[in-house]
């Protein structure tokens, strides 16, 4: 799994950082999400998917690094 955040779409709600704090954080100046682990370990995939699903701006993209097809277009 590869994780990216569209920082232009992010509204800084913090749901990603609350649900998957090992993978996401927020910038201090504006609350926009940042990815800490672009390729998180398999044991975190469930919480990363939950964080993506809870993003109110649908700013998180999860993809398979071996495939150009989006795993989850949340």
PDB file of N, CA, C and O in Angstrom:
ATOM      1  N   UNK A   1       0.847  -1.176   0.000  1.00  0.00           N
ATOM      2  CA  UNK A   1       0.000   0.000   0.000  1.00  0.00           C
ATOM      3  C   UNK A   1       0.895   1.242   0.000  1.00  0.00           C
ATOM      4  O   UNK A   1       1.878   1.326   0.737  1.00  0.00           O
ATOM      5  N   UNK A   2       0.526   2.194  -0.842  1.00  0.00           N
ATOM      6  CA  UNK A   2       1.194   3.502  -0.847  1.00  0.00           C
ATOM      7  C   UNK A   2       0.148   4.544  -0.452  1.00  0.00           C
ATOM      8  O   UNK A   2      -0.980   4.524  -0.944  1.00  0.00           O
ATOM      9  N   UNK A   3       0.534   5.448   0.435  1.00  0.00           N
ATOM     10  CA  UNK A   3      -0.367   6.471   0.964  1.00  0.00           C
ATOM     11  C   UNK A   3       0.084   7.843   0.482  1.00  0.00           C
ATOM     12  O   UNK A   3       1.259   8.196   0.586  1.00  0.00           O
ATOM     13  N   UNK A   4      -0.863   8.611  -0.046  1.00  0.00           N
ATOM     14  CA  UNK A   4      -0.601  10.001  -0.404  1.00  0.00           C
ATOM     15  C   UNK A   4      -1.754  10.868   0.090  1.00  0.00           C
ATOM     16  O   UNK A   4      -2.869  10.389   0.297  1.00  0.00           O
ATOM     17  N   UNK A   5      -1.464  12.144   0.272  1.00  0.00           N
ATOM     18  CA  UNK A   5      -2.488  13.110   0.680  1.00  0.00           C
ATOM     19  C   UNK A   5      -2.455  14.271  -0.299  1.00  0.00           C
ATOM     20  O   UNK A   5      -1.396  14.825  -0.592  1.00  0.00           O
ATOM     21  N   UNK A   6      -3.622  14.627  -0.796  1.00  0.00           N
ATOM     22  CA  UNK A   6      -3.753  15.818  -1.630  1.00  0.00           C
ATOM     23  C   UNK A   6      -3.866  17.004  -0.672  1.00  0.00           C
ATOM     24  O   UNK A   6      -4.940  17.276  -0.135  1.00  0.00           O
ATOM     25  N   UNK A   7      -2.769  17.694  -0.468  1.00  0.00           N
ATOM     26  CA  UNK A   7      -2.742  18.784   0.514  1.00  0.00           C
ATOM     27  C   UNK A   7      -3.633  19.955   0.134  1.00  0.00           C
ATOM     28  O   UNK A   7      -3.994  20.759   0.994  1.00  0.00           O
ATOM     29  N   UNK A   8      -3.990  20.063  -1.131  1.00  0.00           N
ATOM     30  CA  UNK A   8      -4.890  21.135  -1.559  1.00  0.00           C
ATOM     31  C   UNK A   8      -6.334  20.826  -1.191  1.00  0.00           C
ATOM     32  O   UNK A   8      -7.139  21.741  -1.013  1.00  0.00           O
ATOM     33  N   UNK A   9      -6.668  19.548  -1.078  1.00  0.00           N
ATOM     34  CA  UNK A   9      -8.022  19.146  -0.685  1.00  0.00           C
ATOM     35  C   UNK A   9      -8.197  19.053   0.818  1.00  0.00           C
ATOM     36  O   UNK A   9      -9.302  19.226   1.331  1.00  0.00           O
ATOM     37  N   UNK A  10      -7.110  18.779   1.525  1.00  0.00           N
ATOM     38  CA  UNK A  10      -7.171  18.552   2.973  1.00  0.00           C
ATOM     39  C   UNK A  10      -7.755  19.773   3.684  1.00  0.00           C
ATOM     40  O   UNK A  10      -7.370  20.911   3.413  1.00  0.00           O
ATOM     41  N   UNK A  11      -8.691  19.513   4.600  1.00  0.00           N
ATOM     42  CA  UNK A  11      -9.310  20.596   5.370  1.00  0.00           C
ATOM     43  C   UNK A  11      -8.821  20.620   6.817  1.00  0.00           C
ATOM     44  O   UNK A  11      -9.294  21.423   7.621  1.00  0.00           O
ATOM     45  N   UNK A  12      -7.879  19.746   7.146  1.00  0.00           N
ATOM     46  CA  UNK A  12      -7.280  19.759   8.476  1.00  0.00           C
ATOM     47  C   UNK A  12      -8.176  19.244   9.590  1.00  0.00           C
ATOM     48  O   UNK A  12      -8.044  19.683  10.732  1.00  0.00           O
ATOM     49  N   UNK A  13      -9.082  18.327   9.288  1.00  0.00           N
ATOM     50  CA  UNK A  13      -9.977  17.812  10.332  1.00  0.00           C
ATOM     51  C   UNK A  13      -9.249  16.943  11.348  1.00  0.00           C
ATOM     52  O   UNK A  13      -9.685  16.826  12.493  1.00  0.00           O
ATOM     53  N   UNK A  14      -8.143  16.334  10.937  1.00  0.00           N
ATOM     54  CA  UNK A  14      -7.340  15.539  11.851  1.00  0.00           C
ATOM     55  C   UNK A  14      -7.776  14.104  12.033  1.00  0.00           C
ATOM     56  O   UNK A  14      -7.189  13.382  12.838  1.00  0.00           O
ATOM     57  N   UNK A  15      -8.795  13.669  11.304  1.00  0.00           N
ATOM     58  CA  UNK A  15      -9.261  12.294  11.445  1.00  0.00           C
ATOM     59  C   UNK A  15      -8.183  11.272  11.103  1.00  0.00           C
ATOM     60  O   UNK A  15      -8.106  10.213  11.724  1.00  0.00           O
ATOM     61  N   UNK A  16      -7.358  11.588  10.124  1.00  0.00           N
ATOM     62  CA  UNK A  16      -6.293  10.660   9.735  1.00  0.00           C
ATOM     63  C   UNK A  16      -5.283  10.513  10.870  1.00  0.00           C
ATOM     64  O   UNK A  16      -4.906   9.395  11.222  1.00  0.00           O
ATOM     65  N   UNK A  17      -4.845  11.621  11.437  1.00  0.00           N
ATOM     66  CA  UNK A  17      -3.852  11.596  12.507  1.00  0.00           C
ATOM     67  C   UNK A  17      -4.410  10.960  13.780  1.00  0.00           C
ATOM     68  O   UNK A  17      -3.674  10.309  14.522  1.00  0.00           O
ATOM     69  N   UNK A  18      -5.691  11.143  14.030  1.00  0.00           N
ATOM     70  CA  UNK A  18      -6.312  10.532  15.208  1.00  0.00           C
ATOM     71  C   UNK A  18      -6.426   9.023  15.054  1.00  0.00           C
ATOM     72  O   UNK A  18      -6.229   8.285  16.019  1.00  0.00           O
ATOM     73  N   UNK A  19      -6.737   8.564  13.867  1.00  0.00           N
ATOM     74  CA  UNK A  19      -6.977   7.141  13.639  1.00  0.00           C
ATOM     75  C   UNK A  19      -5.730   6.343  13.281  1.00  0.00           C
ATOM     76  O   UNK A  19      -5.666   5.147  13.564  1.00  0.00           O
ATOM     77  N   UNK A  20      -4.759   6.969  12.677  1.00  0.00           N
ATOM     78  CA  UNK A  20      -3.518   6.279  12.289  1.00  0.00           C
ATOM     79  C   UNK A  20      -2.325   7.197  12.568  1.00  0.00           C
ATOM     80  O   UNK A  20      -1.670   7.661  11.634  1.00  0.00           O
ATOM     81  N   UNK A  21      -2.041   7.460  13.841  1.00  0.00           N
ATOM     82  CA  UNK A  21      -0.998   8.423  14.197  1.00  0.00           C
ATOM     83  C   UNK A  21       0.419   8.009  13.806  1.00  0.00           C
ATOM     84  O   UNK A  21       1.312   8.853  13.743  1.00  0.00           O
ATOM     85  N   UNK A  22       0.632   6.736  13.546  1.00  0.00           N
ATOM     86  CA  UNK A  22       1.957   6.297  13.098  1.00  0.00           C
ATOM     87  C   UNK A  22       2.178   6.580  11.616  1.00  0.00           C
ATOM     88  O   UNK A  22       3.308   6.551  11.130  1.00  0.00           O
ATOM     89  N   UNK A  23       1.084   6.854  10.903  1.00  0.00           N
ATOM     90  CA  UNK A  23       1.155   7.057   9.450  1.00  0.00           C
ATOM     91  C   UNK A  23       0.916   8.514   9.068  1.00  0.00           C
ATOM     92  O   UNK A  23       1.484   8.997   8.089  1.00  0.00           O
ATOM     93  N   UNK A  24       0.076   9.222   9.836  1.00  0.00           N
ATOM     94  CA  UNK A  24      -0.274  10.606   9.516  1.00  0.00           C
ATOM     95  C   UNK A  24       0.043  11.552  10.667  1.00  0.00           C
ATOM     96  O   UNK A  24       0.037  11.165  11.836  1.00  0.00           O
ATOM     97  N   UNK A  25       0.317  12.787  10.310  1.00  0.00           N
ATOM     98  CA  UNK A  25       0.453  13.871  11.277  1.00  0.00           C
ATOM     99  C   UNK A  25      -0.157  15.101  10.623  1.00  0.00           C
ATOM    100  O   UNK A  25      -0.661  15.027   9.503  1.00  0.00           O
ATOM    101  N   UNK A  26      -0.114  16.220  11.313  1.00  0.00           N
ATOM    102  CA  UNK A  26      -0.630  17.475  10.773  1.00  0.00           C
ATOM    103  C   UNK A  26       0.407  18.566  10.922  1.00  0.00           C
ATOM    104  O   UNK A  26       1.139  18.613  11.911  1.00  0.00           O
ATOM    105  N   UNK A  27       0.465  19.450   9.923  1.00  0.00           N
ATOM    106  CA  UNK A  27       1.371  20.593  10.005  1.00  0.00           C
ATOM    107  C   UNK A  27       0.889  21.523  11.101  1.00  0.00           C
ATOM    108  O   UNK A  27      -0.309  21.766  11.244  1.00  0.00           O
ATOM    109  N   UNK A  28       1.826  22.037  11.867  1.00  0.00           N
ATOM    110  CA  UNK A  28       1.476  22.945  12.970  1.00  0.00           C
ATOM    111  C   UNK A  28       0.826  24.232  12.481  1.00  0.00           C
ATOM    112  O   UNK A  28      -0.102  24.738  13.112  1.00  0.00           O
ATOM    113  N   UNK A  29       1.306  24.765  11.364  1.00  0.00           N
ATOM    114  CA  UNK A  29       0.842  26.077  10.927  1.00  0.00           C
ATOM    115  C   UNK A  29      -0.588  26.102  10.387  1.00  0.00           C
ATOM    116  O   UNK A  29      -1.270  27.120  10.501  1.00  0.00           O
ATOM    117  N   UNK A  30      -1.052  24.992   9.797  1.00  0.00           N
ATOM    118  CA  UNK A  30      -2.393  25.023   9.201  1.00  0.00           C
ATOM    119  C   UNK A  30      -3.206  23.749   9.383  1.00  0.00           C
ATOM    120  O   UNK A  30      -4.351  23.691   8.936  1.00  0.00           O
ATOM    121  N   UNK A  31      -2.650  22.733  10.024  1.00  0.00           N
ATOM    122  CA  UNK A  31      -3.387  21.504  10.279  1.00  0.00           C
ATOM    123  C   UNK A  31      -3.487  20.555   9.104  1.00  0.00           C
ATOM    124  O   UNK A  31      -4.107  19.498   9.224  1.00  0.00           O
ATOM    125  N   UNK A  32      -2.898  20.898   7.977  1.00  0.00           N
ATOM    126  CA  UNK A  32      -2.953  20.037   6.796  1.00  0.00           C
ATOM    127  C   UNK A  32      -2.191  18.742   7.083  1.00  0.00           C
ATOM    128  O   UNK A  32      -1.124  18.750   7.696  1.00  0.00           O
ATOM    129  N   UNK A  33      -2.761  17.649   6.628  1.00  0.00           N
ATOM    130  CA  UNK A  33      -2.184  16.329   6.870  1.00  0.00           C
ATOM    131  C   UNK A  33      -0.859  16.137   6.148  1.00  0.00           C
ATOM    132  O   UNK A  33      -0.649  16.632   5.041  1.00  0.00           O
ATOM    133  N   UNK A  34       0.022  15.407   6.808  1.00  0.00           N
ATOM    134  CA  UNK A  34       1.273  14.975   6.201  1.00  0.00           C
ATOM    135  C   UNK A  34       1.402  13.474   6.411  1.00  0.00           C
ATOM    136  O   UNK A  34       0.959  12.938   7.427  1.00  0.00           O
ATOM    137  N   UNK A  35       2.006  12.809   5.451  1.00  0.00           N
ATOM    138  CA  UNK A  35       2.202  11.370   5.532  1.00  0.00           C
ATOM    139  C   UNK A  35       3.564  11.104   6.167  1.00  0.00           C
ATOM    140  O   UNK A  35       4.591  11.588   5.692  1.00  0.00           O
ATOM    141  N   UNK A  36       3.552  10.328   7.243  1.00  0.00           N
ATOM    142  CA  UNK A  36       4.795   9.965   7.918  1.00  0.00           C
ATOM    143  C   UNK A  36       5.392   8.692   7.329  1.00  0.00           C
ATOM    144  O   UNK A  36       6.612   8.550   7.253  1.00  0.00           O
ATOM    145  N   UNK A  37       4.536   7.776   6.915  1.00  0.00           N
ATOM    146  CA  UNK A  37       4.956   6.510   6.310  1.00  0.00           C
ATOM    147  C   UNK A  37       4.213   6.322   5.002  1.00  0.00           C
ATOM    148  O   UNK A  37       3.042   5.943   4.998  1.00  0.00           O
ATOM    149  N   UNK A  38       4.878   6.580   3.905  1.00  0.00           N
ATOM    150  CA  UNK A  38       4.230   6.468   2.593  1.00  0.00           C
ATOM    151  C   UNK A  38       3.888   5.025   2.240  1.00  0.00           C
ATOM    152  O   UNK A  38       2.951   4.774   1.483  1.00  0.00           O
ATOM    153  N   UNK A  39       4.643   4.080   2.785  1.00  0.00           N
ATOM    154  CA  UNK A  39       4.363   2.654   2.573  1.00  0.00           C
ATOM    155  C   UNK A  39       4.302   1.978   3.939  1.00  0.00           C
ATOM    156  O   UNK A  39       5.268   1.350   4.371  1.00  0.00           O
ATOM    157  N   UNK A  40       3.159   2.110   4.616  1.00  0.00           N
ATOM    158  CA  UNK A  40       3.034   1.572   5.970  1.00  0.00           C
ATOM    159  C   UNK A  40       3.062   0.045   5.988  1.00  0.00           C
ATOM    160  O   UNK A  40       2.710  -0.592   4.995  1.00  0.00           O
ATOM    161  N   UNK A  41       3.477  -0.543   7.106  1.00  0.00           N
ATOM    162  CA  UNK A  41       3.516  -1.997   7.214  1.00  0.00           C
ATOM    163  C   UNK A  41       2.108  -2.602   7.132  1.00  0.00           C
ATOM    164  O   UNK A  41       1.115  -1.948   7.448  1.00  0.00           O
ATOM    165  N   UNK A  42       2.053  -3.833   6.711  1.00  0.00           N
ATOM    166  CA  UNK A  42       0.777  -4.523   6.488  1.00  0.00           C
ATOM    167  C   UNK A  42      -0.115  -4.531   7.726  1.00  0.00           C
ATOM    168  O   UNK A  42      -1.338  -4.488   7.598  1.00  0.00           O
ATOM    169  N   UNK A  43       0.470  -4.586   8.912  1.00  0.00           N
ATOM    170  CA  UNK A  43      -0.357  -4.649  10.118  1.00  0.00           C
ATOM    171  C   UNK A  43      -1.064  -3.329  10.427  1.00  0.00           C
ATOM    172  O   UNK A  43      -1.886  -3.278  11.341  1.00  0.00           O
ATOM    173  N   UNK A  44      -0.761  -2.263   9.686  1.00  0.00           N
ATOM    174  CA  UNK A  44      -1.450  -0.979   9.874  1.00  0.00           C
ATOM    175  C   UNK A  44      -2.463  -0.686   8.770  1.00  0.00           C
ATOM    176  O   UNK A  44      -3.153   0.332   8.838  1.00  0.00           O
ATOM    177  N   UNK A  45      -2.571  -1.534   7.769  1.00  0.00           N
ATOM    178  CA  UNK A  45      -3.430  -1.248   6.621  1.00  0.00           C
ATOM    179  C   UNK A  45      -4.896  -1.037   7.005  1.00  0.00           C
ATOM    180  O   UNK A  45      -5.573  -0.191   6.420  1.00  0.00           O
ATOM    181  N   UNK A  46      -5.382  -1.788   7.966  1.00  0.00           N
ATOM    182  CA  UNK A  46      -6.784  -1.625   8.373  1.00  0.00           C
ATOM    183  C   UNK A  46      -7.036  -0.236   8.951  1.00  0.00           C
ATOM    184  O   UNK A  46      -8.019   0.411   8.593  1.00  0.00           O
ATOM    185  N   UNK A  47      -6.161   0.229   9.840  1.00  0.00           N
ATOM    186  CA  UNK A  47      -6.376   1.561  10.425  1.00  0.00           C
ATOM    187  C   UNK A  47      -6.134   2.660   9.397  1.00  0.00           C
ATOM    188  O   UNK A  47      -6.772   3.712   9.458  1.00  0.00           O
ATOM    189  N   UNK A  48      -5.226   2.434   8.457  1.00  0.00           N
ATOM    190  CA  UNK A  48      -4.994   3.420   7.399  1.00  0.00           C
ATOM    191  C   UNK A  48      -6.231   3.523   6.508  1.00  0.00           C
ATOM    192  O   UNK A  48      -6.630   4.624   6.129  1.00  0.00           O
ATOM    193  N   UNK A  49      -6.833   2.400   6.175  1.00  0.00           N
ATOM    194  CA  UNK A  49      -8.076   2.422   5.375  1.00  0.00           C
ATOM    195  C   UNK A  49      -9.194   3.137   6.132  1.00  0.00           C
ATOM    196  O   UNK A  49      -9.970   3.888   5.540  1.00  0.00           O
ATOM    197  N   UNK A  50      -9.272   2.902   7.431  1.00  0.00           N
ATOM    198  CA  UNK A  50     -10.277   3.591   8.251  1.00  0.00           C
ATOM    199  C   UNK A  50     -10.033   5.093   8.237  1.00  0.00           C
ATOM    200  O   UNK A  50     -10.971   5.873   8.070  1.00  0.00           O
ATOM    201  N   UNK A  51      -8.791   5.501   8.408  1.00  0.00           N
ATOM    202  CA  UNK A  51      -8.456   6.924   8.384  1.00  0.00           C
ATOM    203  C   UNK A  51      -8.831   7.545   7.048  1.00  0.00           C
ATOM    204  O   UNK A  51      -9.365   8.654   7.006  1.00  0.00           O
ATOM    205  N   UNK A  52      -8.556   6.841   5.957  1.00  0.00           N
ATOM    206  CA  UNK A  52      -8.911   7.350   4.625  1.00  0.00           C
ATOM    207  C   UNK A  52     -10.420   7.471   4.472  1.00  0.00           C
ATOM    208  O   UNK A  52     -10.920   8.448   3.914  1.00  0.00           O
ATOM    209  N   UNK A  53     -11.131   6.487   4.963  1.00  0.00           N
ATOM    210  CA  UNK A  53     -12.594   6.507   4.850  1.00  0.00           C
ATOM    211  C   UNK A  53     -13.212   7.639   5.666  1.00  0.00           C
ATOM    212  O   UNK A  53     -14.261   8.166   5.294  1.00  0.00           O
ATOM    213  N   UNK A  54     -12.579   8.016   6.765  1.00  0.00           N
ATOM    214  CA  UNK A  54     -13.108   9.066   7.633  1.00  0.00           C
ATOM    215  C   UNK A  54     -12.704  10.475   7.202  1.00  0.00           C
ATOM    216  O   UNK A  54     -13.186  11.456   7.769  1.00  0.00           O
ATOM    217  N   UNK A  55     -11.834  10.584   6.217  1.00  0.00           N
ATOM    218  CA  UNK A  55     -11.405  11.902   5.755  1.00  0.00           C
ATOM    219  C   UNK A  55     -12.586  12.634   5.106  1.00  0.00           C
ATOM    220  O   UNK A  55     -13.081  12.189   4.070  1.00  0.00           O
ATOM    221  N   UNK A  56     -13.046  13.746   5.691  1.00  0.00           N
ATOM    222  CA  UNK A  56     -14.213  14.439   5.141  1.00  0.00           C
ATOM    223  C   UNK A  56     -13.957  15.106   3.790  1.00  0.00           C
ATOM    224  O   UNK A  56     -14.902  15.428   3.070  1.00  0.00           O
ATOM    225  N   UNK A  57     -12.699  15.310   3.445  1.00  0.00           N
ATOM    226  CA  UNK A  57     -12.368  15.967   2.181  1.00  0.00           C
ATOM    227  C   UNK A  57     -11.942  14.976   1.095  1.00  0.00           C
ATOM    228  O   UNK A  57     -11.625  15.373  -0.026  1.00  0.00           O
ATOM    229  N   UNK A  58     -11.938  13.687   1.436  1.00  0.00           N
ATOM    230  CA  UNK A  58     -11.479  12.651   0.496  1.00  0.00           C
ATOM    231  C   UNK A  58     -10.100  12.993  -0.066  1.00  0.00           C
ATOM    232  O   UNK A  58      -9.848  12.861  -1.264  1.00  0.00           O
ATOM    233  N   UNK A  59      -9.218  13.436   0.827  1.00  0.00           N
ATOM    234  CA  UNK A  59      -7.889  13.877   0.415  1.00  0.00           C
ATOM    235  C   UNK A  59      -6.844  12.760   0.435  1.00  0.00           C
ATOM    236  O   UNK A  59      -5.730  12.946  -0.055  1.00  0.00           O
ATOM    237  N   UNK A  60      -7.196  11.609   0.994  1.00  0.00           N
ATOM    238  CA  UNK A  60      -6.236  10.508   1.132  1.00  0.00           C
ATOM    239  C   UNK A  60      -6.431   9.514   0.001  1.00  0.00           C
ATOM    240  O   UNK A  60      -7.552   9.101  -0.296  1.00  0.00           O
ATOM    241  N   UNK A  61      -5.326   9.137  -0.623  1.00  0.00           N
ATOM    242  CA  UNK A  61      -5.339   8.132  -1.687  1.00  0.00           C
ATOM    243  C   UNK A  61      -4.486   6.955  -1.258  1.00  0.00           C
ATOM    244  O   UNK A  61      -3.364   7.120  -0.779  1.00  0.00           O
ATOM    245  N   UNK A  62      -5.037   5.763  -1.436  1.00  0.00           N
ATOM    246  CA  UNK A  62      -4.330   4.528  -1.139  1.00  0.00           C
ATOM    247  C   UNK A  62      -4.175   3.758  -2.439  1.00  0.00           C
ATOM    248  O   UNK A  62      -5.160   3.485  -3.125  1.00  0.00           O
ATOM    249  N   UNK A  63      -2.956   3.413  -2.773  1.00  0.00           N
ATOM    250  CA  UNK A  63      -2.705   2.686  -4.013  1.00  0.00           C
ATOM    251  C   UNK A  63      -1.774   1.518  -3.752  1.00  0.00           C
ATOM    252  O   UNK A  63      -1.069   1.470  -2.744  1.00  0.00           O
ATOM    253  N   UNK A  64      -1.788   0.588  -4.673  1.00  0.00           N
ATOM    254  CA  UNK A  64      -0.865  -0.526  -4.657  1.00  0.00           C
ATOM    255  C   UNK A  64       0.349  -0.071  -5.452  1.00  0.00           C
ATOM    256  O   UNK A  64       0.210   0.266  -6.628  1.00  0.00           O
ATOM    257  N   UNK A  65       1.545  -0.049  -4.845  1.00  0.00           N
ATOM    258  CA  UNK A  65       2.711   0.465  -5.560  1.00  0.00           C
ATOM    259  C   UNK A  65       3.078  -0.350  -6.806  1.00  0.00           C
ATOM    260  O   UNK A  65       3.838   0.129  -7.648  1.00  0.00           O
ATOM    261  N   UNK A  66       2.555  -1.557  -6.933  1.00  0.00           N
ATOM    262  CA  UNK A  66       2.841  -2.394  -8.097  1.00  0.00           C
ATOM    263  C   UNK A  66       1.802  -2.237  -9.197  1.00  0.00           C
ATOM    264  O   UNK A  66       1.939  -2.809 -10.278  1.00  0.00           O
ATOM    265  N   UNK A  67       0.759  -1.457  -8.915  1.00  0.00           N
ATOM    266  CA  UNK A  67      -0.326  -1.289  -9.868  1.00  0.00           C
ATOM    267  C   UNK A  67      -0.698   0.182  -9.969  1.00  0.00           C
ATOM    268  O   UNK A  67      -0.719   0.877  -8.953  1.00  0.00           O
ATOM    269  N   UNK A  68      -0.993   0.678 -11.171  1.00  0.00           N
ATOM    270  CA  UNK A  68      -1.399   2.069 -11.302  1.00  0.00           C
ATOM    271  C   UNK A  68      -2.851   2.312 -10.883  1.00  0.00           C
ATOM    272  O   UNK A  68      -3.303   3.457 -10.872  1.00  0.00           O
ATOM    273  N   UNK A  69      -3.577   1.266 -10.542  1.00  0.00           N
ATOM    274  CA  UNK A  69      -4.980   1.381 -10.185  1.00  0.00           C
ATOM    275  C   UNK A  69      -5.105   1.722  -8.706  1.00  0.00           C
ATOM    276  O   UNK A  69      -4.424   1.134  -7.866  1.00  0.00           O
ATOM    277  N   UNK A  70      -5.970   2.668  -8.396  1.00  0.00           N
ATOM    278  CA  UNK A  70      -6.192   3.054  -7.002  1.00  0.00           C
ATOM    279  C   UNK A  70      -6.810   1.914  -6.248  1.00  0.00           C
ATOM    280  O   UNK A  70      -7.738   1.267  -6.733  1.00  0.00           O
ATOM    281  N   UNK A  71      -6.294   1.659  -5.043  1.00  0.00           N
ATOM    282  CA  UNK A  71      -6.894   0.654  -4.172  1.00  0.00           C
ATOM    283  C   UNK A  71      -8.169   1.194  -3.578  1.00  0.00           C
ATOM    284  O   UNK A  71      -9.181   0.499  -3.492  1.00  0.00           O
ATOM    285  N   UNK A  72      -8.104   2.457  -3.167  1.00  0.00           N
ATOM    286  CA  UNK A  72      -9.244   3.075  -2.525  1.00  0.00           C
ATOM    287  C   UNK A  72      -9.216   4.548  -2.851  1.00  0.00           C
ATOM    288  O   UNK A  72      -8.271   5.248  -2.489  1.00  0.00           O
ATOM    289  N   UNK A  73     -10.236   5.024  -3.528  1.00  0.00           N
ATOM    290  CA  UNK A  73     -10.307   6.436  -3.864  1.00  0.00           C
ATOM    291  C   UNK A  73     -11.189   7.151  -2.883  1.00  0.00           C
ATOM    292  O   UNK A  73     -12.277   7.610  -3.230  1.00  0.00           O
ATOM    293  N   UNK A  74     -10.740   7.245  -1.693  1.00  0.00           N
ATOM    294  CA  UNK A  74     -11.537   7.877  -0.637  1.00  0.00           C
ATOM    295  C   UNK A  74     -11.301   9.370  -0.664  1.00  0.00           C
ATOM    296  O   UNK A  74     -11.875  10.101   0.143  1.00  0.00           O
TER     297      UNK A  74
END
